[in-house]
Amino acid sequence: MHLISEEDWRDILDDIQYQKAVLLVGPEITQSDGQPLSIHLRNALFQSNPDDIAYYYERDGFFLFRSPEGKVRVARQVKRFYRDLIPDERTLRHITAIPFHVIVSLNPDTFISEAFYKYGIKHSFHYFQYRHSNSSDDQIGKLHKSMPLIYNLFGSKDRDESLLLDYDDVYKMLQSTLGASSLPSGLLRTLREASTYIFIGFQFDKWYSQLLFKFLSDNGRIEKRISNDSPLSDLDTNGFILQQFQIRFMGKQTNFLDQLYNRCATRNILRDLAEEDANTHGRIIQKYLAMGEIRSAMESLSQWTKDSEKKNEIILLQSRYSTLENQQDCMDSRDYRTEVAQIIDGLLELTQRIGI
């Protein structure tokens, strides 16, 4: 473990302030019952689905399914699992307040996006899906801290087919991503232009970590790669990571985030977060939307709306969403996500006009 020098801190804060820093969030970011969330989830799925799962590769975190139907049943349980979890609010608040313009997560949950909604920070959320990975007309353009991007590299809990559950999923994902052309061009450009990468919640002897490090090292530039202290399997792995990818371990996750948060506060660059007890109805609607519960958001908004004209607007959005859902199976997923995003924007705009 190394201490960050004052010169390094100045560089890191400059890169965050001037949009040259990227935050990368790994599977160890959240703990549940004393275990990393990803391991807790897979153990729970393995124990509750003995008829669908033939084998669990614990080291890599993947299943061998007895049938395609069993895989579908397990994938559907992932969303319910995350819905019942309570994440670390302090960590999420710090991540939301520190003005990163790009956050790349290797987790399928939407906790970070939900926190941005909760604290009133406008942002965009996208995720990688290898079945529709052509990015020639992707919707991610020039990224800016006024509209930060949260990008789930390994799929979304709300789209069963985007999850990485077995080796077939990983193989197809690697086929799609190794050339890098499948990633959205705006995100790819931002990753290539970054000067500082900050890793939180990674176990560095895992395949996903080293794949990501290799991808970020291919541009040939010298960047700062800063991470919290994460346990490694042995000293040889530790030395390899340090020498090959020039990662510097900077202490426990909470301490590092606290330091970064406090230094951003001293420089006066933290985002202004909405008060937690303000605008309760509006926050409930935003949380529904962050969780993908669009119908619940519409129903709640309709209940709190007295104006008949605005109720008609909600009815039109409901009709539009029903039509979209009926057409989903025959649509390109990018077109579907674009339409959903427009409906969500309409709901958020209507929520503001209603004043809740």
Residue pairs with C-beta under 8 A, 6 or more apart in sequence:
1 229
1 249
1 250
1 251
2 248
2 249
2 250
3 250
4 12
4 226
4 248
4 250
4 259
8 224
9 263
11 195
11 196
11 224
12 21
12 196
12 198
12 224
12 226
12 260
13 263
13 264
13 267
13 269
14 20
15 21
15 194
15 195
15 196
15 224
16 98
16 99
16 100
16 196
16 264
16 269
17 99
17 267
17 269
19 101
19 143
19 144
19 145
20 193
20 194
20 195
20 196
21 100
21 194
21 195
21 196
21 197
21 198
22 100
22 102
22 103
22 104
22 190
22 191
22 194
22 196
22 197
22 198
23 95
23 98
23 100
23 102
23 103
23 104
23 198
23 200
24 103
24 104
24 105
24 106
24 197
24 198
24 199
24 200
24 202
24 212
25 95
25 103
25 104
25 105
25 106
25 107
25 112
25 200
25 201
26 106
26 107
26 199
26 200
26 201
26 202
26 203
26 208
26 209
27 36
27 37
27 38
27 61
27 106
27 107
27 201
27 202
27 203
27 208
28 36
28 38
28 201
28 202
28 203
28 230
28 253
29 37
29 88
29 91
29 107
29 200
29 201
29 253
30 36
30 37
30 85
30 87
30 88
30 91
30 107
30 109
30 111
30 201
31 37
31 88
32 40
32 41
32 85
33 40
35 43
36 203
37 85
37 107
37 109
38 61
38 107
39 58
39 61
41 78
41 81
42 56
42 58
42 61
42 63
44 81
45 53
45 63
45 74
45 77
45 78
45 81
46 53
46 56
46 63
48 77
49 70
49 73
49 74
49 77
51 66
51 70
52 65
52 66
52 67
52 69
52 70
52 71
52 73
52 74
53 63
53 64
53 65
53 66
53 70
53 74
54 63
54 64
54 65
54 66
55 63
55 64
56 62
56 63
56 64
57 63
57 64
57 167
60 206
60 207
62 164
62 165
62 166
62 167
62 169
62 170
63 71
63 74
63 165
63 166
64 166
64 167
65 71
65 74
65 165
65 166
71 165
71 166
72 160
74 165
75 160
75 161
75 163
75 165
76 160
78 108
78 157
78 160
78 163
79 157
79 158
79 292
82 108
82 109
82 110
82 111
82 157
83 291
85 109
87 109
87 111
90 254
91 253
91 254
91 257
92 111
92 112
92 115
93 115
93 119
93 273
94 257
94 258
94 260
94 261
95 103
95 112
95 115
95 200
95 257
96 112
96 115
96 116
96 119
96 121
96 271
96 273
97 119
97 261
97 264
97 270
97 271
97 273
98 260
98 261
98 264
98 270
98 271
99 145
99 148
99 264
99 269
99 270
99 271
100 145
100 148
101 143
101 144
101 145
101 148
101 149
101 190
102 143
102 148
102 149
102 151
102 187
102 190
102 191
102 194
103 112
103 148
103 149
103 150
103 151
104 151
104 153
104 187
104 191
105 112
105 150
105 151
105 152
105 153
106 152
106 153
106 154
106 208
106 212
107 152
107 154
108 127
108 152
108 154
108 155
108 156
108 157
108 162
108 163
108 164
109 157
110 125
110 152
110 156
110 157
110 158
110 290
110 291
110 292
112 150
113 123
113 125
113 150
113 290
114 287
114 290
114 291
116 122
116 123
116 148
116 150
116 290
117 283
117 286
117 287
117 289
117 290
118 274
118 276
118 283
118 286
118 287
118 290
119 271
119 273
119 274
119 276
120 273
120 274
120 279
121 148
121 271
121 273
122 146
122 147
123 147
123 148
123 149
123 150
124 140
124 147
124 148
124 149
124 150
124 341
125 149
125 150
125 151
125 152
125 290
126 139
126 140
126 149
126 150
126 151
126 152
126 184
126 187
126 337
127 151
127 152
127 153
127 155
127 156
127 159
127 162
128 151
128 152
128 153
128 154
128 155
128 162
128 173
128 176
128 177
128 182
128 183
129 155
129 156
129 159
129 161
129 162
129 333
130 162
130 169
130 172
130 173
130 175
130 176
130 177
130 182
131 161
131 162
131 172
131 333
132 332
132 333
132 334
133 176
133 177
133 182
134 182
135 181
135 182
135 183
135 184
135 185
135 188
137 334
138 184
138 185
138 186
138 334
139 184
139 334
139 337
139 338
139 341
140 149
140 151
140 184
140 185
140 186
140 187
141 186
142 186
143 149
143 186
143 187
143 190
149 186
149 187
149 190
151 184
151 187
153 212
154 163
154 164
154 173
154 208
155 162
155 163
155 164
156 162
156 163
157 163
158 291
158 292
159 333
163 169
164 170
164 173
174 211
176 182
177 183
177 215
180 188
180 215
191 216
192 219
194 223
195 221
195 223
195 224
196 223
196 224
196 225
196 226
197 216
197 223
197 224
197 225
197 226
198 226
198 227
198 260
199 225
199 226
199 227
199 228
199 247
200 227
200 228
200 253
200 256
200 257
201 228
201 230
201 253
202 209
202 227
202 230
203 209
203 230
203 231
203 232
204 210
204 227
204 230
204 232
204 237
204 241
204 247
205 232
205 233
205 237
205 241
210 241
210 245
213 225
213 241
213 244
213 245
213 247
214 245
216 223
216 225
217 245
222 246
224 248
225 245
225 246
225 247
225 248
226 247
226 248
226 250
226 256
227 247
227 248
227 249
227 250
228 249
228 250
228 251
228 252
228 253
228 255
228 256
228 257
229 249
229 250
229 251
229 252
229 253
230 249
232 238
232 241
241 247
242 248
250 256
251 259
261 270
264 270
274 283
279 356
281 300
281 304
281 356
282 351
282 352
282 356
284 300
285 297
285 300
285 301
285 347
285 348
285 351
285 356
286 348
286 351
288 294
288 296
288 297
288 300
289 297
289 344
289 347
289 348
294 321
294 340
294 343
294 344
294 347
295 318
295 321
297 347
298 314
298 317
298 318
298 321
298 347
301 314
301 347
301 350
301 351
301 354
301 356
302 311
302 314
302 315
304 354
304 356
305 311
305 314
305 354
307 354
310 350
310 353
310 354
313 346
313 350
314 350
317 343
317 346
317 347
317 350
320 343
321 340
321 343
324 336
324 339
324 340
324 343
328 336
